[in-house]
Amino acid sequence: MEQLAEQTANCDRNDPAASKFRLATDKLMNSVKRGFSPNRQIFKECLDMALVNVKNDINWLSQFVTVYTILYTDKIIRKDMDAALYFSGKAIESARLGIGKLDPSLAFRLLGNTLFGKGGILVRKSEWTEAAEVYQQAADAYKNCKDYLMQAEASG
């Protein structure tokens, strides 16, 4: 969660859209941290803001990943692994949209992180074979962005 907070804090502070998004994602993260189920209106607001802004700045794709990661983290905490898998799938889908559009270092790191998260969910569901396949995909993504430490972690 702290990594997500840092990511949203790195938004351009002079950009009103980024500031509004940061406020909404902070509310979303804080509700999860406090053990409350995220308010549907808040995460819809976050996704709507990202959708509006991605049209002008492709880097907003990473904010879709942020929101879906918060949501799958919440579902893991609540031990709702099926819903966690759904939201991790949405995070992966969002990250894949960045391949070829975002800087490769960012695009493949986002993809690796989302795949790594899905692998963790699959392990919790005791779906070992699929988890191993997803971790290998994560390792491949990390290799593409030259993040060899995470590549080794995902291969582990």
N, C-alpha and C positions, 0 to 999 in steps of 0.2 A: 504494500500500500504506500509506503514511503516513496518508492520509486515513481509511482503514479503521481503522487503529490508534487514531486520534483519536476516531473514532465509538464504538468499543467502550470507550475510556477514559472517555468521557462518560457511561457507564452510572452509575446511582445506586450509589455506593460503599457505601451502607448496606443495599443489597439483596443478600442472599446469592445469589439466583438470578443477578443481574447480575454479581456477582463471579465465580461459577463459569463463567458464559458468557464473561466477559472472559478468564479463564484459558485456556479451551478455544480461543477464537478467536486468542489470542496464540500458542498452540502451532501452530495451523493456519497463521497468517501466517508464523511463524518457519520452519516447514518449507518453505514456498514460497520465502521469502527465501534459504534455504540451498541451494535447488535440489533439495530432496527432494520426491517426490510426496506430497501430503497423505495422511495415514493415514485410511482410510475410517472407522474407528471414531471418530476425533476429529470429522470433519465431520458424521457421523451424530449424534454426541452434541450438537453445536452445534444442528443442526436439531431434534432432539428437545427440547432445552431451550427453544428458541424456540417450538415448538409448544405445549408445556405453558404457557408464560408468556403467549402471545398471547391465551389464553382470558380472562385477567384484565386484560391491558393491551395494547390494540391497537397501541401504539407498538412492540411487539416484532416487528411486520411488517418493520420496517426491518432487523432482525437476520437475517431470511431473505435479504434483499438483500445484506447484508454477507457472509454465508457463500457465497452463489452467486457473488458478485463475486470473492472470494478464489479460488474454484474455477475460474472462467473465466480469471482472470489466470494461474493456474498452467498451464492448458492452452495459453494464448497463448505463454507462455515455452517450453513444450515443443513448440510449433509443431503442436499438434493442434487445428486450427481447427474441425473438426466437433464435437469435444467442447466446445470453447470456445463455439461457437454454442448447443449444448444448454444449457450452464450459464447463458449470457447470457439465453436464453429463459426459464429458470426464475427468474432475477433480475427480468426484465421482468414475468413473471406475478405474482411476489410484490409488486412495486411497484404494479402495477395494482390489486391487492386493497386498497391503501391509499387509492385515490381515493374521496372521499366519507366516509372513515372517519378518516383522519389529517388534521391541519392541512394545508390546501392547499399551503402553502409547502413543507412536508416531502414530502407525497405527490407533487407534481409534480416536485420536485427529484430525488427518488429515481427516478421514472420517466424523467426526462430523462437522468440519469446512466446508467441501465441501457441505455437506447436508444443513447446516445452510445457506450457500450462495444460494443454489438452492431455499430454502424456501423463501428467500428474493425476489428472481426473481419472484416466483409464486405469492407472495403478490402483487408485482407491476403489475402483469397481472390480478389481482383480481380472481385468481384461489384458493379460500380460502380453500376448502376441501383438495385439493392436497397439498397445503402449510402446512396445519395442520398435515397431514400424514408425510410429509418430515421433519417437525420440530420434530415430535415424534421420527422418525428414528435418527435424530441428537442427541436428548436427550438420546436415548439408547446408541449411540456410546460414548457420553461423560460419561455416567455411567460406561461403560466398561473400560475407562481409569481413572476413579475416579476423573473426572473434574466436581465436583458437582455444581460449580458456573455456568459453561456453560450449564450443564444439566438443571439447573433451568431456565436459560435464554431461552433455546430452548423450554422448556415446557411452558413458560410464556404465 
